[in-house]
Amino acid sequence: MDLYMVKSEARYWARRTLPLPRAVGKAMGIGAFSLMTALGAFVYIPLPFTPVPLTFQTFFALLSGAFLGKGGGALSQGVYILMGSMGLPIWAGGASGLSRLFGPTGGYLLGFPLAAWMVGLILEYGERPNWCKILAAMGLGSLMIYGLGILQLSLVLHWGLKKALTLGVLPFLPGDLIKVALASLVCRRGTRPDAL
């Protein structure tokens, strides 16, 4: 058997055997980011003037899209929402269940998969993303969380848009700007994401 045949045979078996470890790595990444988002919920600071607490969940929701791509990131956040909906105490402050998901703050949670998808969509195409592209992706992801958050907040509590923006966005902007900057820094130092 000549060298060409050996190389062809090696390429054939590599193509057949490599997808399993890659799939296992993807599954581990999805599970890891679901867990990290759950842990971020335990960084919980309630505010007396709004039902929306300060948490660290959005940091991991944004990073999931950066490191797992749009599909993997959205799936990791979907798994997180599913676990909390089934009764695991992984919502902010150790809460759980569908009542929180359909309550005033549920829109923020439902925004996590969309935010991860948006971040992944922007970052997974082209060359290694530069700083501006990463910041834009993280910022747009945050806007998606805010958008769904204030929509549900206003519908459930019968607030006008101005009140929902004042109590559901403005108090969180300074912290979220820091989280966006930190997530961008981590992403910049990481590797280029790969689509699921």
N, C-alpha and C positions, 0 to 999 in steps of 0.2 A: 504494500500500500504506500503510495507516494505521499509527500508532504501536503499536497493540495487536498487529497482525500481526507487526511487526518484533520486538517483545518475545517473542511466542510462538515465532517462528522461532529467535531467539537462545537461548531456554530449551531448545528441542528439540535444537539442535546442541550446547549445553553438556552436556546429559545424555548425548549420544552420545560426546562426545570427552573428558570429564573422567575417566571410569573408568580409562583407560589410564595417565595420569600418576599417579593415585592408586595403582594396582596397582604401578607401577614404584617409587613411593616406599615402599610396603609391602615389596616385595622387597629394596630397598636397606637398609631398616631391619632386616629379618631377617638379611641378610648381615652387616650392621655389628655386630649384637649377637652373632652367632655368632663373628665375628672377635674382638670384645672379650672374650668369655668365654675364647677360646683364648689371648689375650694375658694374661688374668688367671691362667692356669695357670702362666705363667712367673714369677709372683711365688710362689716355692716355697720353703717352709722345712720340711724334714723334722724330725720329732720322734723322739728315740731310743726312746721307750717305747710308741709306737703306729705302726701302718702308715699312719695318716691324716696327711697333711701339712697345713700351713697354706698356703692359696692365696687369691687374690683373685677366684676364679671366681664365688662365690656373689653377690658384689656385682653383677656384670653379669647373672647369671641373674635376680635379683630385679628389677633395673631393666628388663629386657626385657619383663616382664609389665606394668610400669607404663607404659612408653612405646609398646608395640606392642599392648596389649590381651591378653586371654587366649589367643586363637588365634595371633596373631603371635609373642607371647613364647614360648609352648610350641614353636612351629615353629622359632624361632631356636635354641632349646636342642636340639631334635631334630636339626637340621642339624649343630650342633656335635658331638653324640654320633655321628652318622653319619660325619662326617669323621674323627674319632678312631678309630672302629671300622674304617674302611677303610685305616688305616695312617699317616695324617698325624700327625706327632709333636706333638700339641696337648693331650695329657693332662698332668697335673701332672708337672713335671720333664722334659718332653720325651718322655714315653712315648707309646705308641700301641697300637692293636690290641684285639681282643676279649678277650684274656687279662686286661687291666686292667679292662675293663667287667664281666667275670664274676669278678673277684678280690675281695678284702676291701673295697676302697674303691669298687667299682662302684655300690653303692646310692646313694652321694652323687651320682654323675653322673646316674643314672637319676632322681634327685629333682629335677634342674634343670628339666625341662619341666613337671613337676607344680607346682613352686614358682612358675614364671612364670605358669602357668595360674591358680593360686590368687590371685596378686597382681592379675593383670588382671581376674579375675572380680569381685573386691571393689571395685576402683577404677574400673571402666568404667561403673558404674551411678550414676545420680543426678547431683547438682551436683558442682562442683569439690571433690575430697576435702579434708577438713580434716586437720590434723596427726595427730590420734588415729587416724583411719581409715587413713591412710597407714602409720603405725607398726604398727597391727594387721595390715594386709595383709602388710607386710614380715616381721613376726614369724611369722605363720602360714606364709608361704612358707618361712622358715628351718626351722620345725618339720617341714615336709614333707620337706625335704632330710635333716634329722636322722633322721626316722622311717625312711625307706628306707635311709639309711646304716647305722644301727645294726642294722637287721634283717639286711642282707646281711653285715655285719661279724660278727655273732654266728653266722650260719649257716655262713659259709665257714671261720671260725676256731674254730668250736665253743665260743664264749664264752657264758657266761650273760648275761642282760640287765644285771645289775649291772656286770659287767666291761665290757660293750659301752658302757654309759652313761658309765662312769668314764673309759675310754680313747678313746671315739669322740665324746663330746659335751662333757664338762666342760672339757677343755683348750682348747676352741675358743670357749666362750661369751664371754669378754671381747672377743676379736677380732670375733666375729660380731655382738655388740651394737654395736660401733663401725661395722661395715659396714651394719647395719640402719639406724642413725642417719644415716650418710652417704647411703645410698640414699634414705631418706625425705626428707632435705634436698634432694637433687637432684630428686626427684620433685615435691616441693612447689613448687620454683621452675620446674619444667617445665610443659608443657601437659597438659590433660586427655587421657588415652589414648583411643584410638578402637578399637573391636573390629575384628578382622580378618574 
